[in-house]
Amino acid sequence: MKLFILYQTDLWKSKASRVFFGIFDSRAKAIDCAKWQELYTHNSEVVVLEVTLNLFEEV
């Protein structure tokens, strides 16, 4: 199962500036929520990360 994590970040998409906004079951729902919450501005970007649930991997 895939999940999508929604973050708002600065223009350079640095990890230090990420603000968590939610977890969704589709990328489209995450982007719709970002538009509805007006997370896209001239000073910020939106990052949607895809993760797999119940998956064990070595890093």
Phi, psi and omega in degrees: 000135179259140174234155182234125183257127183260127177232149166254139183217176179283179182298334182269000178055040179285146181293331181292336184262004183291136175238121183288135178236346177158170177238134186230161179267357174211152179295322181299318178295322179296316181291321176299319178295319179298320178292318181295322179277000180057048180280341176278115175226178179287346179251001184217161177232168177242136177240130176242113180262135177264129178231153178256129181278142178062043179236126178257126178221148172279143180258000000 
